[in-house]
Amino acid sequence: MLGGCVTAQLAPAPEANLKPRDKELLAHAPYAKATIPQNFQRHIVDYTRKEAPGTILVDTDARYLYYVLDDHKAIRYGVAVGEEALAFSGVAKVGSKAEWPGWTPTPDIKRRIEGLPDHVAGGPANPLGARALYLYQNGKDTLYRIHGTNQPEYIGSAISSGCIRMTNEDVIDLYERAKMGATVVVLAPGASQSVGRVAAVSTN
């Protein structure tokens, strides 16, 4: 399984990517700072698949997102994914990116969750968190995103309405790396067994 190794090298902290506004908003986030289990913290790992550098791959079973680097390595992030009936799978592109995006619940989400407002402005209380990468197929918005969260305690779970959640610090790190038009591969449930094992690598 791609996410099987938990002895990979912890990646450097992302403070260099935080802008003054990020630091200000995250310092006053209206939620408790979660303790993310070490296996869901950001690691640098060997990558055994054939995706090109710059590709994003999401292993929904293992709750990991990989950003593919050169030399068969990747940065592995812990994520929360959609419940199976709601989850996106397949191949998409990064069609748009936004910092501290606003959130407009879809009609389907509003039917399932009562009392939601029509729109939530960007900020630390927003469910999309600090950054969002919007997934497109054939030039059209799929309505699925890779985004931050105001519920970091759920990283490693399958609880969202189909989108892929990261901690705000991790999604800021990914946002700085991912290019517009980058390929995003989201494995369907049960597909991670075909990926192969990832071994630890050194960053020295």
C-alpha positions as protocol buffer text, in pm:
chain_id: "A"
residue {
  index: 1
  type: MET
  ca { x: 0 y: 0 z: 0 }
}
residue {
  index: 2
  type: LEU
  ca { x: 131 y: 343 z: -93 }
}
residue {
  index: 3
  type: GLY
  ca { x: 67 y: 487 z: 250 }
}
residue {
  index: 4
  type: GLY
  ca { x: 202 y: 190 z: 442 }
}
residue {
  index: 5
  type: CYS
  ca { x: 533 y: 333 z: 556 }
}
residue {
  index: 6
  type: VAL
  ca { x: 524 y: 545 z: 873 }
}
residue {
  index: 7
  type: THR
  ca { x: 902 y: 579 z: 919 }
}
residue {
  index: 8
  type: ALA
  ca { x: 951 y: 832 z: 639 }
}
residue {
  index: 9
  type: GLN
  ca { x: 1151 y: 1150 z: 691 }
}
residue {
  index: 10
  type: LEU
  ca { x: 949 y: 1439 z: 835 }
}
residue {
  index: 11
  type: ALA
  ca { x: 948 y: 1728 z: 589 }
}
residue {
  index: 12
  type: PRO
  ca { x: 1061 y: 2076 z: 696 }
}
residue {
  index: 13
  type: ALA
  ca { x: 804 y: 2303 z: 862 }
}
residue {
  index: 14
  type: PRO
  ca { x: 627 y: 2537 z: 618 }
}
residue {
  index: 15
  type: GLU
  ca { x: 661 y: 2867 z: 805 }
}
residue {
  index: 16
  type: ALA
  ca { x: 857 y: 3020 z: 517 }
}
residue {
  index: 17
  type: ASN
  ca { x: 546 y: 2994 z: 299 }
}
residue {
  index: 18
  type: LEU
  ca { x: 319 y: 3176 z: 547 }
}
residue {
  index: 19
  type: LYS
  ca { x: 237 y: 3532 z: 446 }
}
residue {
  index: 20
  type: PRO
  ca { x: 172 y: 3800 z: 711 }
}
residue {
  index: 21
  type: ARG
  ca { x: -204 y: 3763 z: 654 }
}
residue {
  index: 22
  type: ASP
  ca { x: -176 y: 3384 z: 698 }
}
residue {
  index: 23
  type: LYS
  ca { x: 4 y: 3426 z: 1028 }
}
residue {
  index: 24
  type: GLU
  ca { x: -251 y: 3677 z: 1152 }
}
residue {
  index: 25
  type: LEU
  ca { x: -557 y: 3472 z: 1059 }
}
residue {
  index: 26
  type: LEU
  ca { x: -417 y: 3140 z: 1177 }
}
residue {
  index: 27
  type: ALA
  ca { x: -314 y: 3295 z: 1509 }
}
residue {
  index: 28
  type: HIS
  ca { x: -679 y: 3380 z: 1575 }
}
residue {
  index: 29
  type: ALA
  ca { x: -842 y: 3067 z: 1433 }
}
residue {
  index: 30
  type: PRO
  ca { x: -1177 y: 2994 z: 1605 }
}
residue {
  index: 31
  type: TYR
  ca { x: -1093 y: 2628 z: 1670 }
}
residue {
  index: 32
  type: ALA
  ca { x: -855 y: 2437 z: 1890 }
}
residue {
  index: 33
  type: LYS
  ca { x: -513 y: 2353 z: 1747 }
}
residue {
  index: 34
  type: ALA
  ca { x: -527 y: 1982 z: 1671 }
}
residue {
  index: 35
  type: THR
  ca { x: -248 y: 1734 z: 1738 }
}
residue {
  index: 36
  type: ILE
  ca { x: -202 y: 1555 z: 1407 }
}
residue {
  index: 37
  type: PRO
  ca { x: -76 y: 1195 z: 1444 }
}
residue {
  index: 38
  type: GLN
  ca { x: 282 y: 1169 z: 1317 }
}
residue {
  index: 39
  type: ASN
  ca { x: 193 y: 938 z: 1028 }
}
residue {
  index: 40
  type: PHE
  ca { x: -40 y: 1210 z: 893 }
}
residue {
  index: 41
  type: GLN
  ca { x: 218 y: 1486 z: 927 }
}
residue {
  index: 42
  type: ARG
  ca { x: 410 y: 1594 z: 618 }
}
residue {
  index: 43
  type: HIS
  ca { x: 685 y: 1349 z: 515 }
}
residue {
  index: 44
  type: ILE
  ca { x: 926 y: 1308 z: 225 }
}
residue {
  index: 45
  type: VAL
  ca { x: 905 y: 954 z: 88 }
}
residue {
  index: 46
  type: ASP
  ca { x: 1015 y: 736 z: -204 }
}
residue {
  index: 47
  type: TYR
  ca { x: 747 y: 725 z: -472 }
}
residue {
  index: 48
  type: THR
  ca { x: 702 y: 400 z: -664 }
}
residue {
  index: 49
  type: ARG
  ca { x: 444 y: 501 z: -924 }
}
residue {
  index: 50
  type: LYS
  ca { x: 510 y: 655 z: -1266 }
}
residue {
  index: 51
  type: GLU
  ca { x: 335 y: 993 z: -1238 }
}
residue {
  index: 52
  type: ALA
  ca { x: 545 y: 1287 z: -1356 }
}
residue {
  index: 53
  type: PRO
  ca { x: 691 y: 1542 z: -1114 }
}
residue {
  index: 54
  type: GLY
  ca { x: 432 y: 1805 z: -1030 }
}
residue {
  index: 55
  type: THR
  ca { x: 146 y: 1554 z: -1025 }
}
residue {
  index: 56
  type: ILE
  ca { x: -82 y: 1532 z: -722 }
}
residue {
  index: 57
  type: LEU
  ca { x: -206 y: 1186 z: -624 }
}
residue {
  index: 58
  type: VAL
  ca { x: -464 y: 1117 z: -352 }
}
residue {
  index: 59
  type: ASP
  ca { x: -479 y: 771 z: -192 }
}
residue {
  index: 60
  type: THR
  ca { x: -829 y: 782 z: -48 }
}
residue {
  index: 61
  type: ASP
  ca { x: -795 y: 452 z: 140 }
}
residue {
  index: 62
  type: ALA
  ca { x: -479 y: 554 z: 323 }
}
residue {
  index: 63
  type: ARG
  ca { x: -586 y: 922 z: 364 }
}
residue {
  index: 64
  type: TYR
  ca { x: -268 y: 1052 z: 202 }
}
residue {
  index: 65
  type: LEU
  ca { x: -201 y: 1310 z: -68 }
}
residue {
  index: 66
  type: TYR
  ca { x: 129 y: 1292 z: -258 }
}
residue {
  index: 67
  type: TYR
  ca { x: 297 y: 1575 z: -444 }
}
residue {
  index: 68
  type: VAL
  ca { x: 539 y: 1408 z: -684 }
}
residue {
  index: 69
  type: LEU
  ca { x: 898 y: 1538 z: -686 }
}
residue {
  index: 70
  type: ASP
  ca { x: 1199 y: 1455 z: -903 }
}
residue {
  index: 71
  type: ASP
  ca { x: 1409 y: 1141 z: -850 }
}
residue {
  index: 72
  type: HIS
  ca { x: 1119 y: 912 z: -753 }
}
residue {
  index: 73
  type: LYS
  ca { x: 1038 y: 1105 z: -437 }
}
residue {
  index: 74
  type: ALA
  ca { x: 720 y: 1273 z: -315 }
}
residue {
  index: 75
  type: ILE
  ca { x: 592 y: 1486 z: -31 }
}
residue {
  index: 76
  type: ARG
  ca { x: 320 y: 1297 z: 154 }
}
residue {
  index: 77
  type: TYR
  ca { x: 49 y: 1487 z: 342 }
}
residue {
  index: 78
  type: GLY
  ca { x: -228 y: 1354 z: 563 }
}
residue {
  index: 79
  type: VAL
  ca { x: -579 y: 1441 z: 445 }
}
residue {
  index: 80
  type: ALA
  ca { x: -945 y: 1393 z: 521 }
}
residue {
  index: 81
  type: VAL
  ca { x: -1145 y: 1255 z: 230 }
}
residue {
  index: 82
  type: GLY
  ca { x: -1509 y: 1227 z: 136 }
}
residue {
  index: 83
  type: GLU
  ca { x: -1736 y: 954 z: 261 }
}
residue {
  index: 84
  type: GLU
  ca { x: -1741 y: 675 z: 4 }
}
residue {
  index: 85
  type: ALA
  ca { x: -2079 y: 764 z: -147 }
}
residue {
  index: 86
  type: LEU
  ca { x: -1975 y: 1128 z: -184 }
}
residue {
  index: 87
  type: ALA
  ca { x: -1608 y: 1097 z: -277 }
}
residue {
  index: 88
  type: PHE
  ca { x: -1456 y: 1204 z: -607 }
}
residue {
  index: 89
  type: SER
  ca { x: -1224 y: 968 z: -794 }
}
residue {
  index: 90
  type: GLY
  ca { x: -1057 y: 988 z: -1132 }
}
residue {
  index: 91
  type: VAL
  ca { x: -819 y: 1225 z: -1310 }
}
residue {
  index: 92
  type: ALA
  ca { x: -861 y: 1602 z: -1306 }
}
residue {
  index: 93
  type: LYS
  ca { x: -659 y: 1921 z: -1348 }
}
residue {
  index: 94
  type: VAL
  ca { x: -597 y: 2215 z: -1118 }
}
residue {
  index: 95
  type: GLY
  ca { x: -824 y: 2462 z: -1298 }
}
residue {
  index: 96
  type: SER
  ca { x: -816 y: 2744 z: -1045 }
}
residue {
  index: 97
  type: LYS
  ca { x: -646 y: 2839 z: -717 }
}
residue {
  index: 98
  type: ALA
  ca { x: -750 y: 3078 z: -442 }
}
residue {
  index: 99
  type: GLU
  ca { x: -610 y: 3215 z: -116 }
}
residue {
  index: 100
  type: TRP
  ca { x: -857 y: 3231 z: 177 }
}
residue {
  index: 101
  type: PRO
  ca { x: -1147 y: 3152 z: -57 }
}
residue {
  index: 102
  type: GLY
  ca { x: -1512 y: 3215 z: 11 }
}
residue {
  index: 103
  type: TRP
  ca { x: -1746 y: 2917 z: 23 }
}
residue {
  index: 104
  type: THR
  ca { x: -2085 y: 2884 z: -145 }
}
residue {
  index: 105
  type: PRO
  ca { x: -2253 y: 2556 z: -42 }
}
residue {
  index: 106
  type: THR
  ca { x: -2397 y: 2361 z: -334 }
}
residue {
  index: 107
  type: PRO
  ca { x: -2773 y: 2289 z: -335 }
}
residue {
  index: 108
  type: ASP
  ca { x: -2695 y: 1924 z: -260 }
}
residue {
  index: 109
  type: ILE
  ca { x: -2491 y: 2013 z: 50 }
}
residue {
  index: 110
  type: LYS
  ca { x: -2764 y: 2250 z: 168 }
}
residue {
  index: 111
  type: ARG
  ca { x: -3020 y: 1971 z: 135 }
}
residue {
  index: 112
  type: ARG
  ca { x: -2806 y: 1737 z: 346 }
}
residue {
  index: 113
  type: ILE
  ca { x: -2702 y: 1991 z: 610 }
}
residue {
  index: 114
  type: GLU
  ca { x: -2975 y: 2219 z: 736 }
}
residue {
  index: 115
  type: GLY
  ca { x: -2914 y: 2578 z: 835 }
}
residue {
  index: 116
  type: LEU
  ca { x: -2616 y: 2655 z: 612 }
}
residue {
  index: 117
  type: PRO
  ca { x: -2582 y: 3014 z: 490 }
}
residue {
  index: 118
  type: ASP
  ca { x: -2582 y: 3092 z: 120 }
}
residue {
  index: 119
  type: HIS
  ca { x: -2220 y: 3208 z: 137 }
}
residue {
  index: 120
  type: VAL
  ca { x: -1934 y: 3216 z: 388 }
}
residue {
  index: 121
  type: ALA
  ca { x: -1663 y: 3479 z: 341 }
}
residue {
  index: 122
  type: GLY
  ca { x: -1298 y: 3374 z: 339 }
}
residue {
  index: 123
  type: GLY
  ca { x: -1126 y: 3348 z: 676 }
}
residue {
  index: 124
  type: PRO
  ca { x: -1022 y: 3101 z: 945 }
}
residue {
  index: 125
  type: ALA
  ca { x: -1385 y: 3004 z: 1021 }
}
residue {
  index: 126
  type: ASN
  ca { x: -1447 y: 2915 z: 657 }
}
residue {
  index: 127
  type: PRO
  ca { x: -1466 y: 2538 z: 584 }
}
residue {
  index: 128
  type: LEU
  ca { x: -1228 y: 2583 z: 286 }
}
residue {
  index: 129
  type: GLY
  ca { x: -954 y: 2716 z: 509 }
}
residue {
  index: 130
  type: ALA
  ca { x: -645 y: 2900 z: 390 }
}
residue {
  index: 131
  type: ARG
  ca { x: -620 y: 2780 z: 30 }
}
residue {
  index: 132
  type: ALA
  ca { x: -822 y: 2593 z: -232 }
}
residue {
  index: 133
  type: LEU
  ca { x: -725 y: 2412 z: -550 }
}
residue {
  index: 134
  type: TYR
  ca { x: -1029 y: 2368 z: -774 }
}
residue {
  index: 135
  type: LEU
  ca { x: -1047 y: 2043 z: -973 }
}
residue {
  index: 136
  type: TYR
  ca { x: -1158 y: 2060 z: -1337 }
}
residue {
  index: 137
  type: GLN
  ca { x: -1233 y: 1794 z: -1599 }
}
residue {
  index: 138
  type: ASN
  ca { x: -1264 y: 1879 z: -1969 }
}
residue {
  index: 139
  type: GLY
  ca { x: -1244 y: 2247 z: -1880 }
}
residue {
  index: 140
  type: LYS
  ca { x: -1539 y: 2234 z: -1639 }
}
residue {
  index: 141
  type: ASP
  ca { x: -1543 y: 2271 z: -1261 }
}
residue {
  index: 142
  type: THR
  ca { x: -1612 y: 1935 z: -1096 }
}
residue {
  index: 143
  type: LEU
  ca { x: -1717 y: 2117 z: -773 }
}
residue {
  index: 144
  type: TYR
  ca { x: -1452 y: 1913 z: -590 }
}
residue {
  index: 145
  type: ARG
  ca { x: -1159 y: 2087 z: -423 }
}
residue {
  index: 146
  type: ILE
  ca { x: -838 y: 2025 z: -238 }
}
residue {
  index: 147
  type: HIS
  ca { x: -858 y: 2277 z: 44 }
}
residue {
  index: 148
  type: GLY
  ca { x: -775 y: 2369 z: 401 }
}
residue {
  index: 149
  type: THR
  ca { x: -1007 y: 2316 z: 694 }
}
residue {
  index: 150
  type: ASN
  ca { x: -1151 y: 2463 z: 1010 }
}
residue {
  index: 151
  type: GLN
  ca { x: -1167 y: 2111 z: 1157 }
}
residue {
  index: 152
  type: PRO
  ca { x: -805 y: 1985 z: 1157 }
}
residue {
  index: 153
  type: GLU
  ca { x: -892 y: 1716 z: 1411 }
}
residue {
  index: 154
  type: TYR
  ca { x: -1052 y: 1514 z: 1129 }
}
residue {
  index: 155
  type: ILE
  ca { x: -733 y: 1472 z: 924 }
}
residue {
  index: 156
  type: GLY
  ca { x: -701 y: 1098 z: 857 }
}
residue {
  index: 157
  type: SER
  ca { x: -1078 y: 1045 z: 842 }
}
residue {
  index: 158
  type: ALA
  ca { x: -1343 y: 1001 z: 572 }
}
residue {
  index: 159
  type: ILE
  ca { x: -1599 y: 1259 z: 675 }
}
residue {
  index: 160
  type: SER
  ca { x: -1618 y: 1539 z: 420 }
}
residue {
  index: 161
  type: SER
  ca { x: -1875 y: 1604 z: 149 }
}
residue {
  index: 162
  type: GLY
  ca { x: -1639 y: 1473 z: -114 }
}
residue {
  index: 163
  type: CYS
  ca { x: -1361 y: 1728 z: -109 }
}
residue {
  index: 164
  type: ILE
  ca { x: -1005 y: 1662 z: 6 }
}
residue {
  index: 165
  type: ARG
  ca { x: -915 y: 1849 z: 325 }
}
residue {
  index: 166
  type: MET
  ca { x: -566 y: 1932 z: 449 }
}
residue {
  index: 167
  type: THR
  ca { x: -442 y: 2126 z: 749 }
}
residue {
  index: 168
  type: ASN
  ca { x: -415 y: 2494 z: 664 }
}
residue {
  index: 169
  type: GLU
  ca { x: -36 y: 2484 z: 699 }
}
residue {
  index: 170
  type: ASP
  ca { x: -12 y: 2186 z: 462 }
}
residue {
  index: 171
  type: VAL
  ca { x: -248 y: 2327 z: 200 }
}
residue {
  index: 172
  type: ILE
  ca { x: -45 y: 2650 z: 198 }
}
residue {
  index: 173
  type: ASP
  ca { x: 267 y: 2440 z: 136 }
}
residue {
  index: 174
  type: LEU
  ca { x: 97 y: 2245 z: -146 }
}
residue {
  index: 175
  type: TYR
  ca { x: -51 y: 2562 z: -297 }
}
residue {
  index: 176
  type: GLU
  ca { x: 297 y: 2711 z: -338 }
}
residue {
  index: 177
  type: ARG
  ca { x: 419 y: 2397 z: -516 }
}
residue {
  index: 178
  type: ALA
  ca { x: 123 y: 2302 z: -737 }
}
residue {
  index: 179
  type: LYS
  ca { x: 101 y: 2468 z: -1077 }
}
residue {
  index: 180
  type: MET
  ca { x: -210 y: 2566 z: -1268 }
}
residue {
  index: 181
  type: GLY
  ca { x: -303 y: 2278 z: -1496 }
}
residue {
  index: 182
  type: ALA
  ca { x: -128 y: 2020 z: -1277 }
}
residue {
  index: 183
  type: THR
  ca { x: -268 y: 1668 z: -1305 }
}
residue {
  index: 184
  type: VAL
  ca { x: -458 y: 1538 z: -1002 }
}
residue {
  index: 185
  type: VAL
  ca { x: -515 y: 1163 z: -970 }
}
residue {
  index: 186
  type: VAL
  ca { x: -766 y: 1056 z: -704 }
}
residue {
  index: 187
  type: LEU
  ca { x: -768 y: 680 z: -649 }
}
residue {
  index: 188
  type: ALA
  ca { x: -1105 y: 515 z: -597 }
}
residue {
  index: 189
  type: PRO
  ca { x: -1163 y: 326 z: -271 }
}
residue {
  index: 190
  type: GLY
  ca { x: -981 y: -8 z: -285 }
}
residue {
  index: 191
  type: ALA
  ca { x: -731 y: 104 z: -551 }
}
residue {
  index: 192
  type: SER
  ca { x: -435 y: 177 z: -323 }
}
residue {
  index: 193
  type: GLN
  ca { x: -335 y: -191 z: -310 }
}
residue {
  index: 194
  type: SER
  ca { x: -207 y: -156 z: -668 }
}
residue {
  index: 195
  type: VAL
  ca { x: 26 y: 131 z: -585 }
}
residue {
  index: 196
  type: GLY
  ca { x: 313 y: -41 z: -407 }
}
residue {
  index: 197
  type: ARG
  ca { x: 502 y: 29 z: -86 }
}
residue {
  index: 198
  type: VAL
  ca { x: 676 y: 355 z: -10 }
}
residue {
  index: 199
  type: ALA
  ca { x: 1005 y: 343 z: 179 }
}
residue {
  index: 200
  type: ALA
  ca { x: 1164 y: 615 z: 386 }
}
residue {
  index: 201
  type: VAL
  ca { x: 1427 y: 844 z: 238 }
}
residue {
  index: 202
  type: SER
  ca { x: 1674 y: 1080 z: 395 }
}
residue {
  index: 203
  type: THR
  ca { x: 1665 y: 1457 z: 340 }
}
residue {
  index: 204
  type: ASN
  ca { x: 2035 y: 1494 z: 427 }
}
